[in-house]
Amino acid sequence: MSAERDWASLVPTFDMFDPEHEEWKYDGFAWAREHCPIIHGSPPSTGPRSIVTRYADVRQILEDPETFSSAGS
């Protein structure tokens, strides 16, 4: 993983539609799993969104829709 990158600032800007992000996405998500497992951001192509980076957290969210629903937000 590249030590010179400011992952805390870079990871929330991740845009799956931006080809320039391809070069760092795996290192960025590895950093996020350790330091901020739920990434909040608002890239221009998607608008506000959250990305859950750890498997156990994804399972918990999927298995408890009452707690983690966005209905009515």
ABEGO torsion letter per residue (X at the ends): XBAABBAAAAAAABBAABAAAAAAAAAAAAAAAAABABBBBBBAAAEBBBBBABAAAAAAAAABAAAABABGX
